[in-house]
């Protein structure tokens, strides 16, 4: 049985192969299970199953933008680097596991140990999967390097499977995704407003 993440990746790969072959050619090989185990050990959390499955398909997206408007998926190594950097920068302000901030509002603290970064934009911001034990566990937040993290009510940010599925649909149909349209320029995927 094909999973939701695998199905979305199949659709994304098919579109990239046909319309953005440079981006398709730059997709990395799958992460190996020891690299995933190393990542989990380094951050002290099990990776969300959807992220693990995505990494087993492609270990990040190297240099290419995949998610609108400018997000590049992180490799296992980059996940550790991003998580460690953010945790170390504000160690005194980051809640401990025993002192979790369980707020479910649209904003969170600047950083939280139970957020798993999985994409970056090259400007110091990242997308995170919220692994705090709340009813909204699994949602995606945008962790701005200056303003902290915010969580959008847009359905594409409900979970990584939703984000990948909506990205696949936007690629296939040309529909706007969060106000962005996919464009292939010189064989590479980009998103325009």
N, C-alpha and C positions, 0 to 999 in steps of 0.2 A: 504494500500500500504506500503510495506516494504522500509525503507530508506536505503541509501548506507551504513551508519554507522551501522545500525541494521543488515544488511546482512553480513557485514564484521565480526561483533561480533559473529554472528551465526556460520560462517565458522571457526573463531578462536577457539571458544568454542568447536566445534565438533572435531577439530584436537587435542586440548589439552586433551579433555576427552579420546580420543582413544590412544594418544601417550605420553602425559605428564600429567598423572592424578594428580600428586602432585601439579603441577602448576594450573591445573583446580580447584582442591579442595580449593586452597588458594585465588581464585578470590573473592573479597568482594561482598557484597550485593549492590544493587543500592543505590545511594545517594537519600535522600528524598528532595523534592522541597524546604522545609525551609532551608536545608543546602546549597543548590545552591543559594538561595536568600541571605543568610548570606555571602556567598563567594563574590557575586556580590557587595553587600553593602560594604564589607571590602576593596575591591580593587577599587571600584568606576567605574567599567566597567560591562557591560553585558557580560556574557560568550559567546563566539562564539557558534552558534547553534549546530555544530558538537560536540564540547566539552561537552555541556550540555547533548546532547543525549547519548554520551559515558558514562558520569557520572551517568545518569539514568539507564544505564545497569550495570555498576560496578563502585563503588566509589574508583577509582584507581585500582592498582594491588597489594596492600600490599607489600609483600617482594619479589615477583617473578619478574624476568626480562621478559618483553613481547616483547619489540621492539628492533631490532638489533642496536648495538651490546650488550648494557647493560642498556637499559632504563627501568625504572619502572614508570608506570603511577601514578600520584599524586591523592590523595583524595581531596575532597573539602577543608578540613582543611589544608592539605599540600600545596595546591595552595595558600591559604592566607599566610601561613608561608613563603613560598618561595618568593612570590611577595613582602611581607612586608620587609623581611630580605634584599633583593637586593635593594629595594627602599631606605630603611633606611641607608644602608652602604654608599651609594654615593648620598645622598640627594642633595648635592650642585651641583652635576654633572648631575643629571637626568633631562631631559627636562620636563618642565611643559606642560600641555595640550595646553596652549596658545602659547608655544614656541616649538611646535613639530618639530622634525627632520624628514622631509618627504623624506629623501634620499632613493632611491630604489636600491642602489648598493649592492654588496655582503657582505658588512660589515656595522654594525650599531654602535651606541655608546655602552658603557659598559652595560648600562641598560636603559630601557625606560618604563615609566608608562603604556603605551599602549601595552606592551608585556604581554601575559598571559602564565605563566609557566604551563605545564601539565605533564612533566616527568622529572625525575632526574636520575643521574647515580651513586650516592653515593660518588662522588668525588667533589661535589660542583658545578657541571655543570647542566644545565637544557635545556630542549627543550621548546620553546615558540611559541605561535601563535601570529603573528604580526598583531595587530589590529589598526595600524596607518592608517589613511585614504589615502591610496595610491592605485594605480592600482594593486599592489601585496598584498593587504590586505588578510590575511588568510594563508599566507605562513608560513612555519615553519623555525625557526632559532635555532642554537645551541649557547646558551649563556654560554660561558666559564667563569669560575670564575676569571680568570686572564686576558684573552685577549679580552674580549668583545664578541659581537655576530657576527656570520657569517651566511649567507644564501647560501645554496648550490643550484646549478641549477638542481641537480638530481630530476627527477619527483616525487620520493617518498616524497620529502619535499615541494611539492606544496601546500598541505593542509592536515589536519588531516584525512578527508575521504580517500584521496589518500594513506596516510601512512598506515591506517588500512587495506585497500583493498590489497595493495601490500604485507603487512605482512601476511595476510590470504593466498594469493597466494603462497608466499614463503613457508609457513608452509605446505600447501597441496601438492605442487609439489617438494619441496626440492631445488628449484632454488635459486641461490644466490640473496641476497638483499643487495645492497650497499657493495658488496664483502663479505658478511657474510652468513654462512650456518646454518640452524637450526639443533640442535641436542637435543635429549632427553636423559638425563643421570639420572638414578635412578628415573625416573618418573617426572623429572623437565626439563623445557625448558631452553636451553642456546643457544648462537650463537657463532660460531667459525669463525675465519678468514681463 
